[in-house]
Amino acid sequence: MGLALIACSLLIGLGALGTAVGFGLLGGKLLEGSARQPEMAPMLQGKMFLIAGLLDAVPMIGVGIGMYVLFVVAPGITG
């Protein structure tokens, strides 16, 4: 049971950390691109929101798998 809890916490925590780094890079590149070519800012912003939605799906899947392991697999381990 203890290893399942550690696995769930690592799965959710590292997924959140990776997403935070990804959002930071994405926002920085959006600002950099908008500063270089201001007339492209609306198009870049639309593409940024599309990528942000896809990037946000990764930790949601990780949370789902973590909850599955925590509530379905882990109680079966203890008996």
N, C-alpha and C positions, 0 to 999 in steps of 0.2 A: 504493500500500500504506500509506503514511504517513497519508493522510487517512482511510482505513478504520479505522486504529488509533485515531486521534483521535475519530472518530465513535463507535466502540464504547466508548471510555472516557467520553465525554460522556453517552452513552445510559445506561450503567450508573451512573455517578456522580450524575447529576442525578435519576435515578429513585430512588436510595437517599436522596438529600437530601430530595426531596419526601416520601418515605415517612416519614422521620424527623420532619419538620415535622408531618405528618399525625398520627403517633402521639403527638407531644407535645401537640397541640391536643386530640386525642381523650381522652387521659388527664386533661388539665386539666379538660375539660368533665365527665368522669365524676366526678372528685373534687368539682367545684363542685355538680353535681346531687345527689350523695350527701350533701353537707353541708347542702344546702337541704332535702332530703326524705329522711331516712335510711330510711324504710320502703320507698322505691322503689329502694334500692341493688341488690337482687338482679336486678330486671328491667333496670335500667340496665347492670349488669355483663354480663348475657347479650347485650344488644344491642351493647355495646361489643365483645365478642369476635366477634360476627358481622361488624361493620364492620371490625374489625382484620384478619380473614381476607380480606375483600374488598380492603382497602387493601394487604395484603401481596401480593396477586396481581399488582399493577401492576409492581413491580420484577422479579418473576419472569418476566413476559412480556418486559420490557426486557432481562433477561439472556439469555433465549432468542434474541431477535432479534439481540442483540450477538454471541452465539456463532455464530449463523448467518452474519452478515456477516463475522466474523473468520475462520472456518474454511471457508466455502463460497464466498463472494463474493470476498474479498480474495485468496486464492491464484489465482483465475481471472483477476484483473486483471494479475498479474505474468507470466502466460504459462503 
